[in-house]
């Protein structure tokens, strides 16, 4: 019962979706102000979702029905599960289970996998281009992302459990305050931008090139689920990074402040860059970002 | 990999606000061939022009394009004045200056518009919004001196329709002064940004030979090192009396095209400033009554390149033949070489880099939601806009 409550209401689905949608509004509003526009009211993302729910779901001819319809849910379920694990661990570090960092890493890849599945099953050339781009992007950013997390794991004495990682930071200060932690955090920020599918790494959805790419054939409820997944991720991934790198103080107020700070970084990167080409994005992740994460791992090994 | 996939861009696509259809043959992300299909917007303007008076045709050709809406009527009146002995002999000098000013203001607003769209196409929406914000004062100036933001209706056979009043000149000068820092900012933000350079340099290259072979015009040609500009090669207006430079770049890629357009904005500002200080007093209209029989051509350097009009008159009040060639007609075809070989991402910006002409016209009605009653129709909106223009001209806004 308690697990179900955790998963569905707090800190799972309902809470993370609401926070994510509001964070999405902050993103839209700040973007609008940067661009000298007014921006939407705070409930815009909610009514957008409501509207999508009321729309007809169209399944393209010749698409594989089951995959097409189930793919978005796969992404949403995994994202919500991450939100639940994270939320519980942040409140009660002792309740985390062994290896949950690895589980989160896997689950965070699932939304991308669901995009790839959905795009490939929708039998549209633009969607397949989008899916192939997403695939390449995943290959690109997963390596530096795992490396930067490895630096954190090494610093907390090889623990792959959130509880000890958090406790270590509460007792000895945030990872961010150390050299390897700071470098790994920068690398992880870039990976987060790609995981969220924001400019400059929104190649899989590039509106002006392939018209929303993988999700081009989606409408109605499945599209709403994709949107919701994005919202949940916008809440989850920054929180995951905060838990790994910046968890010196875990009070509600501090968490909110840190979350907003990370959100601002995301929005700033998004609004001051053009979109990269997929090959440039790959080169960027496998070159400088992996090098940065690698250096942080080496520094962590030397115990700096 | 020999599996070819067709990626359609158009006829309806977020990239092209106008219906144009590009069929990209791709292998993976690489574009190996491209089919260009145009003709979705055929409106029969040449035929229409042959059924209208000379004075009406100037209004008609203005509607060919919402952005080059000074170039087309200007080229048309040049063609008609060519029948009567040339623009310089027919038109009063003050009118020549006014025509030049409007032509250059149009180039400014068009280049800013393109810069914004180019930013949008590479996913840089901040550049888009900022460029269009700085374009706004130019449209306001247009409304002040022509009464309209986009369709200026300034050129008429033998002169211009409206004078630039003395009280407008300080506002115009101030707008130009304010624009220089904005263009400086874009020059810095666009030309020094490493990510933008990574996206635009070496992309969609059109070599000098290819540019000549495909007969491209305007900034597209000048970015490939072809030194052509109608304003200098076949001067109209007062371009021969003014000190300005033709901007030429060698690289031929999208970055060079961007650079040419940004640098041309400085020249336009320079030209407008000189015109404002040199403009003589006097008549603005020669009051032409008849067009003699004969044939004439008019060439104008539109923001996108050479805009060509041919008019044949038999002495009646209608042209018996009117031929138009808009610059995009030449430039769009060059995508056949420029876009092939790049990726789909590159194709998007390459197709847009020639600045294909978008004409967007919109109608608007205001409805009362409860009663479904029309609160405002087209005429109300026209009245509203006229009232605002009047206020602006009286200096009350």
Interface residues (C-beta under 8 A of the other chain):
Chain A: X31 X34 X35 X36 X37 X125 X126 X128 X129 X132 X133 X199 X200 X202 X203 X206 X207 X208 X209 X210 X211 X271 X272 X273 X274 X275 X276 X277 X278 X279 X280
Chain B: X5 X6 X7 X8 X13 X14 X15 X26 X28 X29 X119 X120 X121 X122 X123 X124 X125 X126 X127 X128 X129 X130 X133 X193 X195 X196 X198 X199 X343 X344 X345 X346 X347 X348
